[in-house]
């Protein structure tokens, strides 16, 4: 038997409908009997070929012809014979339709495709088959409702007969609904059976270590098969909920277009409820197996003990956490699919297993183990900490612990986001901010940086670490965290002493005198530390942006109380970001004070301290010059030797090429602030006397220093607007000293009124500066200062 394709069947159906309207009532009854008999024979034939598309087309034709007979009977309300014949035809159609539906849903469904000669496939795996069976159920219900209205009949039925007939019809419709919903349940079980059967087989083999090891080392060409062998629980859960969603979603769409409480609407609701109950019961079983097989409770117990010396199989834990996050995502997506239906179907009992039992338990255990994994991975990364280049080809290095912590945090946030659960996201975000990035905790990145871990490593150790990073196992896994931890596990198995940690400033270096190489190592360590502080601040800001993106998406939906925990973690990370920046400024001041000097200069401290050399230069400088003395004093050789040479020999400034752009800006800003303050304090403290030529000399000296320092900020390897913005913000550092030079170059004190609006000098500083000019009379200086003071008082009064 060859089944006609869908287009041919539809054309035949339209042609049949045109012929129906041209025939008589008697012919219609005869054709009706023939059609129902042919349909019965087709399902009872010896071959029992499953020709569902053709059967559906025949049923549509029978419904159309029955509708024609009902219309003919209503045209002649006095003819009871027509009504009786029509009722008989309706009963014959109902009997035939029920037989076809029952045969279809109880037989192994296959279909013959006319486009491929003889090719067969399981019908229940075809979208066309699901639509055809649903259409059969729909026609079975429709044919029950096709009756002649009472007002067309002369003989009205008694009320008790009407009630009995209505009860019988409702009972038959309920049977159809139960048959169809049972069919949907069997389809789901049939589709989920291979994955669950494989999982059951896997559980049996897992008790045999030899068989399990052989299964794990087997190579599979199919990625899906390989994934099923490695994560059978995840595969089974995904299959169950995926197939359930594929069956439920069309029913949801169908029910949305039907009037509530109609028989077809009830068919959709009942089928969805049964599918949901079956899916959730299967998922509950898979979940119970997962806790036992993956020993999740043992991992939770290890996390609760929080023993810093305990040995943890981090690759296994990472795989477990990754699988749990994916399963949480699958269950959350399924629960979101069922949300619109729950308000209509009012599910009870088993329908709330995922929402009320599984999702809370899974997300809680996932978040707990994600935190445990992040902390343990950070501890392992500390053992391998070393300076790493962040830009290829440049000597800029940061402690690897910062880069590792950022990667681990970003990965954890990404996994938590994928769970689609605000509670998991809030728990993970809070644990990352507290355990890894907190500046108040005794552990984490902050403490590691203060101890300068990862700021130094000898060449041999760096070479060994590089080899561990490129081990075959790491390359095969393709996972940075797994590679990192596998390398650590291999190191721990060896009897080799651990790599030396970076010596602190108070240990070996303080006991050694001299040694340019040791000083260079120490300086590089301090620079690397400052790069690490800036990278830590940037990492916290990056995590803040990730949380902001998540919160923006959540604001579009319902407000969740767990978002408060996410907001708190976001605020903490933002605070930590600013704390790292403040610590960077503190370290920059300490670096400059140690290597360049400070205001407390003594004669014995001149050697190697560029700020001391510059201070003594300005202390010895004279500015009450005439034109001849000015010509000698402004010579380039003299100024280069006195101003530029100390800066060029400065060890800190020579290391700026090892600094990130923001770190370079912080160092130059702090250095320039100290330098400009030192110059102004020297001028005021020694009460230098300035002539007109002397003010020109000071202005030139300031420009030389400023141009040199500004040149250090320009990153010749990066061409962007960032360098220009950095230079502009840095120029504000010299504003106070530049205004001092401007005051000293005025022809008369009253000319300061031109610059008064943009002045950064206080009245006392302005008076102190003007008193240095030989040509300025005290009365003129007092008049200008009094004018400024009066203007300041007026502004205060107007503001009040």
GUBA-458948 format. One line per 4 residues: their letters; for each residue x, y, z of C-alpha. Coordinates in nm, 3 decimals. Layout:
<nodes>
a) X:Y:Z | ...
</nodes>
This chain:
<nodes>
xxxx) 0.000:0.000:0.000 | 0.147:0.335:-0.102 | 0.031:0.637:0.097 | -0.034:0.952:-0.097
xxxx) 0.162:1.257:0.010 | 0.000:1.548:0.192 | -0.049:1.777:-0.113 | -0.225:1.500:-0.311
xxxx) -0.450:1.419:-0.019 | -0.550:1.784:0.028 | -0.630:1.819:-0.343 | -0.845:1.506:-0.332
xxxx) -1.022:1.636:-0.021 | -1.114:1.969:-0.185 | -1.235:1.783:-0.494 | -1.448:1.555:-0.273
xxxx) -1.602:1.853:-0.094 | -1.718:2.002:-0.424 | -1.882:1.669:-0.521 | -2.062:1.636:-0.184
xxxx) -2.271:1.947:-0.232 | -2.399:1.820:-0.567 | -2.525:1.482:-0.444 | -2.856:1.383:-0.287
xxxx) -2.917:1.290:0.078 | -2.956:0.922:-0.009 | -2.628:0.919:-0.203 | -2.460:1.097:0.086
xxxx) -2.572:0.830:0.331 | -2.452:0.556:0.096 | -2.114:0.719:0.049 | -2.091:0.772:0.424
xxxx) -2.138:0.402:0.488 | -1.884:0.311:0.222 | -1.625:0.554:0.354 | -1.653:0.434:0.713
xxxx) -1.636:0.070:0.601 | -1.324:0.136:0.392 | -1.159:0.313:0.684 | -1.240:0.018:0.912
xxxx) -1.097:-0.231:0.666 | -0.777:-0.029:0.623 | -0.692:-0.062:0.994 | -0.792:-0.430:1.004
xxxx) -0.605:-0.538:0.692 | -0.364:-0.829:0.701 | -0.060:-0.603:0.647 | -0.172:-0.353:0.908
xxxx) 0.022:-0.079:0.734 | 0.028:0.242:0.934 | -0.107:0.501:0.688 | -0.185:0.774:0.941
xxxx) -0.177:1.073:0.702 | -0.425:0.897:0.469 | -0.647:0.793:0.760 | -0.656:1.151:0.883
xxxx) -0.758:1.267:0.538 | -1.036:1.006:0.524 | -1.161:1.114:0.868 | -1.172:1.476:0.751
xxxx) -1.377:1.363:0.452 | -1.619:1.169:0.676 | -1.666:1.472:0.902 | -1.737:1.690:0.600
xxxx) -1.993:1.443:0.463 | -2.158:1.410:0.809 | -2.188:1.786:0.824 | -2.356:1.774:0.480
xxxx) -2.610:1.517:0.604 | -2.688:1.727:0.914 | -2.751:2.033:0.695 | -2.983:1.828:0.468
xxxx) -3.173:1.699:0.771 | -3.216:2.050:0.909 | -3.351:2.168:0.570 | -3.644:1.927:0.616
xxxx) -3.730:1.932:0.989 | -4.047:1.722:0.939 | -3.858:1.423:0.795 | -3.772:1.202:1.092
xxxx) -3.622:0.937:0.864 | -3.344:1.170:0.760 | -3.273:1.252:1.123 | -3.258:0.884:1.214
xxxx) -3.026:0.808:0.921 | -2.807:1.103:1.013 | -2.787:0.984:1.373 | -2.696:0.635:1.254
xxxx) -2.420:0.778:1.033 | -2.291:0.982:1.325 | -2.277:0.673:1.545 | -2.100:0.483:1.268
xxxx) -1.844:0.767:1.235 | -1.786:0.776:1.612 | -1.730:0.401:1.626 | -1.489:0.412:1.330
xxxx) -1.295:0.713:1.460 | -1.250:0.557:1.802 | -1.123:0.237:1.642 | -0.875:0.429:1.425
xxxx) -0.748:0.639:1.718 | -0.711:0.336:1.943 | -0.530:0.142:1.671 | -0.295:0.433:1.602
xxxx) -0.187:0.500:1.959 | -0.151:0.136:2.059 | 0.049:0.011:1.762 | 0.417:0.066:1.686
xxxx) 0.382:0.367:1.462 | 0.556:0.371:1.126 | 0.480:0.558:0.808 | 0.563:0.508:0.442
xxxx) 0.711:0.813:0.273 | 0.607:0.835:-0.091 | 0.906:1.052:-0.179 | 1.154:0.779:-0.087
xxxx) 1.059:0.440:-0.221 | 1.014:0.198:0.067 | 1.196:0.409:0.331 | 1.044:0.390:0.679
xxxx) 1.098:0.571:1.006 | 0.944:0.560:1.349 | 0.634:0.767:1.323 | 0.640:0.885:1.681
xxxx) 0.967:1.064:1.607 | 0.810:1.277:1.335 | 0.649:1.615:1.392 | 0.398:1.516:1.125
xxxx) 0.294:1.215:1.333 | 0.224:1.420:1.645 | 0.007:1.661:1.444 | -0.181:1.373:1.279
xxxx) -0.259:1.197:1.606 | -0.371:1.526:1.763 | -0.595:1.581:1.461 | -0.745:1.234:1.507
xxxx) -0.827:1.308:1.871 | -0.972:1.641:1.772 | -1.198:1.482:1.505 | -1.315:1.220:1.755
xxxx) -1.429:1.498:1.989 | -1.572:1.710:1.708 | -1.788:1.427:1.575 | -1.953:1.389:1.919
xxxx) -2.064:1.753:1.910 | -2.213:1.726:1.560 | -2.586:1.685:1.645 | -2.911:1.826:1.505
xxxx) -3.034:2.110:1.729 | -3.362:2.043:1.911 | -3.546:2.338:1.757 | -3.516:2.170:1.417
xxxx) -3.692:1.858:1.544 | -4.070:1.810:1.597 | -4.025:1.546:1.868 | -3.844:1.697:2.165
xxxx) -3.646:1.452:2.379 | -3.743:1.423:2.746 | -3.510:1.599:2.990 | -3.391:1.275:3.150
xxxx) -3.295:1.139:2.809 | -3.106:1.460:2.736 | -2.915:1.432:3.062 | -2.834:1.068:2.994
xxxx) -2.719:1.147:2.640 | -2.505:1.438:2.763 | -2.353:1.224:3.036 | -2.273:0.951:2.786
xxxx) -2.114:1.202:2.551 | -1.901:1.358:2.826 | -1.790:1.014:2.939 | -1.687:0.924:2.583
xxxx) -1.499:1.255:2.543 | -1.318:1.194:2.873 | -1.215:0.850:2.748 | -1.072:1.011:2.434
xxxx) -0.884:1.266:2.645 | -0.746:0.989:2.867 | -0.639:0.785:2.564 | -0.461:1.080:2.404
xxxx) -0.289:1.193:2.727 | -0.181:0.833:2.792 | -0.040:0.822:2.442 | 0.160:1.140:2.508
xxxx) 0.294:0.988:2.829 | 0.406:0.675:2.647 | 0.574:0.885:2.377 | 0.773:1.072:2.644
xxxx) 0.876:0.751:2.815 | 0.976:0.597:2.483 | 1.193:0.894:2.392 | 1.355:0.913:2.735
xxxx) 1.410:0.539:2.769 | 1.747:0.515:2.583 | 1.914:0.781:2.797 | 1.775:0.647:3.123
xxxx) 1.864:0.291:3.027 | 2.218:0.402:2.947 | 2.239:0.581:3.281 | 2.123:0.267:3.462
xxxx) 2.385:0.064:3.275 | 2.649:0.324:3.357 | 2.563:0.302:3.726 | 2.610:-0.074:3.722
xxxx) 2.941:-0.048:3.541 | 3.060:0.228:3.775 | 3.073:-0.032:4.050 | 3.328:-0.218:3.836
xxxx) 3.635:0.006:3.817 | 3.787:-0.189:3.527 | 3.479:-0.158:3.306 | 3.439:0.210:3.394
xxxx) 3.803:0.288:3.314 | 3.771:0.114:2.980 | 3.458:0.312:2.900 | 3.627:0.642:2.984
xxxx) 3.932:0.579:2.765 | 3.724:0.478:2.465 | 3.725:0.734:2.186 | 3.398:0.828:2.021
xxxx) 3.354:0.998:1.689 | 3.017:1.138:1.793 | 3.047:1.431:2.036 | 2.702:1.359:2.180
xxxx) 2.797:1.000:2.255 | 3.121:1.113:2.416 | 2.931:1.362:2.631 | 2.682:1.092:2.731
xxxx) 2.967:0.866:2.846 | 3.128:1.141:3.053 | 2.812:1.300:3.196 | 2.528:1.048:3.170
xxxx) 2.315:1.218:3.437 | 2.327:1.550:3.256 | 2.245:1.382:2.925 | 1.950:1.192:3.073
xxxx) 1.808:1.498:3.247 | 1.847:1.708:2.933 | 1.677:1.440:2.724 | 1.380:1.405:2.959
xxxx) 1.311:1.776:2.998 | 1.392:1.848:2.633 | 1.151:1.588:2.502 | 0.886:1.692:2.754
xxxx) 0.920:2.054:2.640 | 0.895:1.944:2.275 | 0.565:1.769:2.352 | 0.422:2.035:2.586
xxxx) 0.500:2.347:2.384 | 0.265:2.267:2.088 | -0.011:2.186:2.337 | 0.045:2.520:2.510
xxxx) 0.019:2.702:2.179 | -0.292:2.504:2.087 | -0.468:2.563:2.419 | -0.402:2.935:2.394
xxxx) -0.628:2.956:2.087 | -0.915:2.750:2.237 | -1.205:2.869:2.452 | -1.154:2.772:2.818
xxxx) -1.339:2.464:2.945 | -1.403:2.337:2.594 | -1.336:1.963:2.536 | -1.028:2.035:2.324
xxxx) -0.896:2.276:2.586 | -0.944:2.006:2.849 | -0.758:1.761:2.624 | -0.460:2.001:2.610
xxxx) -0.467:2.069:2.984 | -0.486:1.704:3.081 | -0.208:1.606:2.842 | 0.019:1.884:2.968
xxxx) -0.044:1.787:3.331 | 0.034:1.421:3.268 | 0.347:1.504:3.067 | 0.460:1.743:3.340
xxxx) 0.403:1.489:3.615 | 0.588:1.219:3.421 | 0.882:1.448:3.338 | 0.922:1.570:3.695
xxxx) 0.905:1.221:3.842 | 1.177:1.105:3.601 | 1.390:1.409:3.682 | 1.348:1.342:4.055
xxxx) 1.480:0.989:4.005 | 1.775:1.110:3.797 | 1.850:1.373:4.063 | 1.855:1.113:4.340
xxxx) 2.095:0.901:4.136 | 2.314:1.203:4.071 | 2.363:1.285:4.441 | 2.469:0.927:4.510
xxxx) 2.681:0.858:4.202 | 2.870:1.186:4.207 | 2.914:1.180:4.587 | 2.785:1.534:4.616
xxxx) 2.723:1.506:4.990 | 3.089:1.416:5.041 | 3.192:1.730:4.854 | 2.953:1.937:5.064
xxxx) 3.104:1.787:5.378 | 3.455:1.879:5.262 | 3.337:2.231:5.200 | 3.187:2.253:5.548
xxxx) 3.511:2.137:5.711 | 3.708:2.411:5.528 | 4.043:2.260:5.618 | 4.316:2.458:5.437
xxxx) 4.545:2.154:5.428 | 4.295:1.909:5.281 | 4.377:1.762:4.939 | 4.100:1.821:4.685
xxxx) 4.066:1.670:4.339 | 4.005:2.006:4.174 | 3.956:1.885:3.813 | 3.685:1.645:3.936
xxxx) 3.524:1.920:4.143 | 3.537:2.160:3.848 | 3.365:1.902:3.626 | 3.099:1.843:3.891
xxxx) 3.026:2.213:3.935 | 3.007:2.265:3.560 | 2.760:1.978:3.525 | 2.549:2.105:3.814
xxxx) 2.527:2.457:3.669 | 2.410:2.317:3.335 | 2.147:2.097:3.503 | 2.024:2.398:3.702
xxxx) 1.989:2.588:3.376 | 1.790:2.307:3.212 | 1.551:2.278:3.506 | 1.511:2.656:3.526
xxxx) 1.427:2.677:3.156 | 1.169:2.400:3.190 | 1.018:2.565:3.497 | 0.994:2.894:3.304
xxxx) 0.815:2.713:3.020 | 0.558:2.575:3.263 | 0.494:2.905:3.441 | 0.217:3.030:3.207
xxxx) 0.035:2.697:3.230 | 0.038:2.668:3.608 | -0.207:2.953:3.654 | -0.459:2.768:3.433
xxxx) -0.397:2.406:3.526 | -0.349:2.458:3.903 | -0.109:2.165:3.936 | -0.089:1.980:4.263
xxxx) 0.164:1.749:4.420 | 0.414:1.608:4.175 | 0.384:1.906:3.941 | 0.585:2.119:4.187
xxxx) 0.879:1.883:4.238 | 1.120:2.088:4.025 | 1.006:2.426:4.152 | 0.970:2.346:4.522
xxxx) 1.224:2.066:4.577 | 1.484:2.017:4.305 | 1.569:2.373:4.199 | 1.626:2.502:4.556
xxxx) 1.840:2.200:4.644 | 2.040:2.205:4.321 | 2.106:2.579:4.327 | 2.204:2.574:4.695
xxxx) 2.451:2.290:4.652 | 2.583:2.435:4.327 | 2.649:2.777:4.481 | 2.817:2.619:4.782
xxxx) 3.048:2.403:4.568 | 3.118:2.690:4.327 | 3.247:2.897:4.618 | 3.449:2.600:4.749
xxxx) 3.599:2.546:4.403 | 3.692:2.913:4.356 | 3.869:2.932:4.692 | 4.060:2.608:4.640
xxxx) 4.159:2.705:4.287 | 4.290:3.037:4.417 | 4.499:2.860:4.681 | 4.642:2.632:4.414
xxxx) 4.717:2.926:4.188 | 4.913:3.087:4.472 | 5.154:2.793:4.468 | 5.229:2.862:4.101
xxxx) 5.228:3.243:4.124 | 5.488:3.415:3.907 | 5.517:3.739:3.712 | 5.352:3.712:3.371
xxxx) 5.357:3.941:3.070 | 5.020:4.093:2.997 | 5.128:4.243:2.663 | 5.340:4.035:2.430
xxxx) 5.668:4.201:2.340 | 5.659:4.448:2.630 | 5.828:4.412:2.971 | 5.503:4.488:3.158
xxxx) 5.438:4.213:3.411 | 5.175:4.147:3.676 | 5.151:3.874:3.940 | 4.982:3.574:3.786
xxxx) 4.759:3.543:4.092 | 4.560:3.848:3.980 | 4.508:3.716:3.628 | 4.415:3.373:3.764
xxxx) 4.173:3.518:4.016 | 4.005:3.729:3.749 | 3.967:3.427:3.522 | 3.827:3.209:3.800
xxxx) 3.586:3.484:3.911 | 3.465:3.558:3.560 | 3.411:3.189:3.494 | 3.220:3.145:3.821
xxxx) 2.999:3.449:3.749 | 2.932:3.320:3.398 | 2.833:2.978:3.529 | 2.613:3.127:3.799
xxxx) 2.441:3.348:3.542 | 2.373:3.046:3.322 | 2.172:2.884:3.603 | 1.905:3.154:3.557
xxxx) 1.866:3.164:3.934 | 1.907:3.487:4.130 | 1.982:3.305:4.454 | 2.272:3.112:4.303
xxxx) 2.398:3.428:4.136 | 2.383:3.627:4.460 | 2.553:3.356:4.665 | 2.837:3.311:4.417
xxxx) 2.889:3.685:4.367 | 2.900:3.747:4.742 | 3.146:3.463:4.803 | 3.376:3.587:4.526
xxxx) 3.379:3.941:4.660 | 3.438:3.824:5.019 | 3.675:3.529:4.973 | 3.883:3.641:4.674
xxxx) 3.878:4.018:4.628 | 3.806:4.155:4.974 | 4.058:4.406:5.112 | 3.936:4.333:5.465
xxxx) 3.994:3.956:5.460 | 4.309:3.779:5.572 | 4.302:3.566:5.257 | 4.263:3.628:4.889
xxxx) 4.426:3.848:4.630 | 4.476:4.145:4.862 | 4.685:3.953:5.113 | 4.882:3.780:4.837
xxxx) 4.974:4.116:4.684 | 5.077:4.264:5.017 | 5.305:3.964:5.064 | 5.433:4.019:4.707
xxxx) 5.349:3.664:4.604 | 5.401:3.615:4.235 | 5.607:3.933:4.202 | 5.935:3.751:4.148
xxxx) 6.061:3.418:4.013 | 6.403:3.307:3.893 | 6.454:3.203:3.532 | 6.481:2.829:3.607
xxxx) 6.158:2.824:3.803 | 5.980:3.027:3.535 | 6.096:2.776:3.275 | 5.966:2.483:3.481
xxxx) 5.634:2.656:3.536 | 5.599:2.722:3.165 | 5.658:2.354:3.094 | 5.386:2.261:3.343
xxxx) 5.144:2.499:3.177 | 5.207:2.333:2.841 | 5.174:1.974:2.965 | 4.992:1.724:2.740
xxxx) 4.704:1.687:2.984 | 4.652:2.061:2.993 | 4.656:2.090:2.618 | 4.408:1.809:2.582
xxxx) 4.158:1.950:2.828 | 4.156:2.300:2.685 | 4.056:2.431:3.029 | 4.285:2.684:3.193
xxxx) 4.175:2.604:3.545 | 4.211:2.228:3.496 | 4.553:2.277:3.337 | 4.664:2.495:3.624
xxxx) 4.549:2.252:3.887 | 4.679:1.945:3.708 | 5.022:2.106:3.693 | 5.001:2.170:4.065
xxxx) 4.903:1.809:4.136 | 5.205:1.687:3.940 | 5.435:1.918:4.136 | 5.298:1.797:4.468
xxxx) 5.370:1.435:4.373 | 5.737:1.512:4.325 | 5.982:1.531:4.614 | 6.110:1.861:4.490
xxxx) 6.115:2.166:4.716 | 5.844:2.420:4.635 | 5.931:2.731:4.434 | 6.069:3.014:4.648
xxxx) 5.823:3.287:4.730 | 5.911:3.646:4.672 | 6.130:3.782:4.952 | 5.980:4.071:5.143
xxxx) 6.143:4.405:5.187 | 6.249:4.321:5.542 | 6.424:3.989:5.483 | 6.719:3.912:5.258
xxxx) 6.749:4.256:5.102 | 6.770:4.437:5.429 | 7.067:4.221:5.534 | 7.268:4.285:5.220
xxxx) 7.461:4.600:5.146 | 7.498:4.718:4.789 | 7.436:4.498:4.494 | 7.281:4.668:4.195
xxxx) 7.132:4.340:4.078 | 6.951:4.282:4.406 | 6.823:4.637:4.408 | 6.697:4.592:4.054
xxxx) 6.512:4.273:4.150 | 6.354:4.445:4.446 | 6.248:4.743:4.237 | 6.098:4.518:3.972
xxxx) 5.905:4.338:4.245 | 5.759:4.666:4.368 | 5.663:4.768:4.017 | 5.505:4.429:3.954
xxxx) 5.310:4.467:4.279 | 5.175:4.804:4.165 | 5.075:4.657:3.831 | 4.896:4.384:4.025
xxxx) 4.708:4.638:4.236 | 4.585:4.818:3.926 | 4.489:4.488:3.760 | 4.299:4.388:4.074
xxxx) 4.110:4.717:4.066 | 4.028:4.665:3.699 | 3.917:4.306:3.764 | 3.676:4.421:4.036
xxxx) 3.537:4.687:3.802 | 3.489:4.424:3.530 | 3.296:4.202:3.771 | 3.084:4.503:3.870
xxxx) 2.992:4.554:3.505 | 2.893:4.188:3.475 | 2.666:4.217:3.778 | 2.519:4.543:3.645
xxxx) 2.429:4.371:3.319 | 2.260:4.090:3.510 | 2.066:4.334:3.731 | 1.948:4.533:3.430
xxxx) 1.804:4.217:3.276 | 1.641:4.119:3.604 | 1.476:4.461:3.642 | 1.275:4.391:3.328
xxxx) 1.113:4.095:3.505 | 0.977:4.056:3.855 | 1.178:4.201:4.139 | 1.349:3.927:4.338
xxxx) 1.466:3.957:4.696 | 1.785:3.770:4.597 | 1.876:4.070:4.381 | 1.955:4.252:4.705
xxxx) 2.239:4.007:4.767 | 2.366:4.066:4.413 | 2.348:4.443:4.465 | 2.539:4.406:4.792
xxxx) 2.811:4.203:4.620 | 2.822:4.465:4.345 | 2.870:4.745:4.600 | 3.142:4.549:4.778
xxxx) 3.333:4.485:4.457 | 3.306:4.852:4.364 | 3.440:4.947:4.708 | 3.726:4.699:4.672
xxxx) 3.810:4.845:4.333 | 3.854:5.189:4.487 | 4.048:5.039:4.779 | 4.298:4.881:4.541
xxxx) 4.341:5.218:4.368 | 4.401:5.392:4.700 | 4.652:5.126:4.796 | 4.822:5.180:4.460
xxxx) 4.866:5.549:4.544 | 5.007:5.460:4.885 | 5.255:5.218:4.730 | 5.354:5.481:4.474
xxxx) 5.435:5.728:4.754 | 5.633:5.463:4.941 | 5.822:5.374:4.623 | 5.915:5.736:4.552
xxxx) 6.007:5.801:4.913 | 6.234:5.495:4.925 | 6.409:5.534:4.592 | 6.381:5.907:4.513
xxxx) 6.377:6.080:4.852 | 6.140:6.307:5.040 | 6.134:6.647:5.208 | 6.355:6.537:5.497
xxxx) 6.681:6.578:5.309 | 7.023:6.564:5.470 | 7.371:6.597:5.328 | 7.438:6.226:5.381
xxxx) 7.128:6.128:5.184 | 7.220:6.289:4.854 | 7.363:5.978:4.689 | 7.124:5.821:4.439
xxxx) 6.822:6.025:4.546 | 6.708:6.240:4.258 | 6.463:6.450:4.461 | 6.741:6.539:4.703
xxxx) 6.965:6.642:4.415 | 6.690:6.859:4.271 | 6.615:7.012:4.610 | 6.977:7.108:4.666
xxxx) 6.990:7.249:4.313 | 6.703:7.489:4.383 | 6.839:7.573:4.726 | 7.167:7.684:4.570
xxxx) 7.002:7.866:4.278 | 6.990:8.248:4.265 | 6.714:8.442:4.088 | 6.805:8.805:4.153
xxxx) 6.974:8.816:3.814 | 7.051:9.074:3.553 | 7.062:9.000:3.182 | 7.423:8.888:3.187
xxxx) 7.380:8.649:3.478 | 7.063:8.519:3.317 | 7.253:8.430:2.998 | 7.496:8.219:3.196
xxxx) 7.230:8.061:3.416 | 6.996:7.951:3.133 | 7.262:7.752:2.949 | 7.138:7.411:2.833
xxxx) 7.443:7.227:2.958 | 7.402:7.367:3.307 | 7.029:7.302:3.326 | 7.058:6.953:3.178
xxxx) 7.326:6.864:3.432 | 7.135:7.010:3.725 | 6.778:6.915:3.633 | 6.761:6.637:3.373
xxxx) 7.056:6.423:3.474 | 6.917:6.337:3.820 | 6.584:6.244:3.659 | 6.752:6.037:3.391
xxxx) 6.945:5.844:3.654 | 6.641:5.793:3.873 | 6.580:5.419:3.921 | 6.203:5.457:3.956
xxxx) 6.158:5.667:3.643 | 6.375:5.425:3.448 | 6.128:5.145:3.533 | 5.820:5.319:3.394
xxxx) 5.837:5.109:3.078 | 5.752:4.813:3.303 | 5.436:4.982:3.430 | 5.086:4.980:3.293
xxxx) 4.965:5.315:3.166 | 4.753:5.388:3.474 | 5.034:5.284:3.709 | 5.273:5.506:3.515
xxxx) 5.028:5.793:3.556 | 4.998:5.737:3.931 | 5.377:5.729:3.977 | 5.438:6.036:3.764
xxxx) 5.154:6.222:3.934 | 5.287:6.146:4.283 | 5.644:6.223:4.178 | 5.544:6.553:4.016
xxxx) 5.332:6.648:4.315 | 5.626:6.592:4.549 | 5.866:6.770:4.312 | 5.647:7.076:4.255
xxxx) 5.571:7.099:4.627 | 5.940:7.075:4.706 | 6.024:7.361:4.466 | 5.753:7.594:4.599
xxxx) 5.842:7.517:4.961 | 6.209:7.582:4.888 | 6.129:7.918:4.729 | 5.907:8.029:5.017
xxxx) 6.119:7.884:5.301 | 6.444:8.042:5.179 | 6.264:8.356:5.062 | 6.437:8.361:4.727
xxxx) 6.462:8.709:4.578 | 6.341:8.733:4.219 | 6.422:8.988:3.958 | 6.245:8.997:3.624
xxxx) 6.521:8.786:3.464 | 6.512:8.540:3.753 | 6.140:8.474:3.703 | 6.212:8.389:3.339
xxxx) 6.481:8.145:3.452 | 6.240:7.974:3.696 | 5.975:7.948:3.426 | 6.223:7.779:3.191
xxxx) 6.334:7.536:3.461 | 5.973:7.441:3.534 | 5.905:7.382:3.163 | 6.210:7.156:3.137
xxxx) 6.094:6.945:3.430 | 5.735:6.937:3.312 | 5.823:6.840:2.955 | 6.050:6.562:3.077
xxxx) 5.785:6.417:3.307 | 5.513:6.449:3.045 | 5.731:6.263:2.796 | 5.748:5.969:3.035
xxxx) 5.369:5.935:3.017 | 5.352:5.898:2.642 | 5.319:5.531:2.550 | 5.483:5.504:2.211
xxxx) 5.355:5.148:2.164 | 4.987:5.247:2.187 | 4.831:5.507:1.963 | 4.496:5.603:2.108
xxxx) 4.309:5.888:2.273 | 4.398:5.743:2.614 | 4.750:5.891:2.606 | 4.616:6.239:2.525
xxxx) 4.357:6.224:2.805 | 4.621:6.098:3.048 | 4.857:6.385:2.962 | 4.577:6.639:3.005
xxxx) 4.480:6.507:3.348 | 4.845:6.493:3.453 | 4.907:6.859:3.359 | 4.686:6.968:3.649
xxxx) 4.959:6.846:3.885 | 5.185:7.135:3.782 | 4.914:7.401:3.794 | 5.009:7.536:4.138
xxxx) 5.379:7.571:4.056 | 5.298:7.718:3.714 | 5.083:7.987:3.875 | 5.369:8.068:4.114
xxxx) 5.593:8.125:3.812 | 5.320:8.335:3.649 | 5.291:8.558:3.958 | 5.667:8.614:3.959
xxxx) 5.657:8.722:3.592 | 5.389:8.991:3.640 | 5.487:9.350:3.561 | 5.284:9.474:3.859
xxxx) 5.085:9.296:4.133 | 4.752:9.433:4.009 | 4.792:9.234:3.685 | 4.699:8.923:3.883
xxxx) 4.333:9.019:3.848 | 4.346:8.868:3.498 | 4.426:8.523:3.644 | 4.231:8.554:3.965
xxxx) 3.928:8.358:3.840 | 4.136:8.044:3.775 | 4.370:8.079:4.071 | 4.456:7.772:4.279
xxxx) 4.672:7.974:4.521 | 4.542:8.081:4.857 | 4.571:8.444:4.964 | 4.861:8.365:5.195
xxxx) 5.042:8.173:4.919 | 4.984:8.460:4.677 | 5.119:8.713:4.929 | 5.417:8.489:5.003
xxxx) 5.495:8.459:4.631 | 5.460:8.831:4.550 | 5.689:8.918:4.839 | 5.968:8.734:4.653
xxxx) 5.971:8.991:4.369 | 6.220:9.266:4.430 | 6.022:9.517:4.221 | 5.686:9.466:4.401
xxxx) 5.616:9.712:4.681 | 5.452:9.582:5.001 | 5.163:9.826:4.962 | 5.081:9.701:4.611
xxxx) 5.097:9.340:4.728 | 4.872:9.416:5.027 | 4.621:9.590:4.800 | 4.593:9.289:4.568
xxxx) 4.558:9.047:4.858 | 4.299:9.268:5.026 | 4.100:9.279:4.702 | 4.105:8.899:4.679
xxxx) 4.003:8.867:5.043 | 3.710:9.106:4.998 | 3.598:8.919:4.687 | 3.614:8.590:4.875
xxxx) 3.404:8.729:5.161 | 3.143:8.861:4.917 | 3.115:8.521:4.754 | 3.063:8.356:5.093
xxxx) 2.791:8.608:5.188 | 2.609:8.568:4.853 | 2.622:8.191:4.897 | 2.468:8.215:5.242
</nodes>
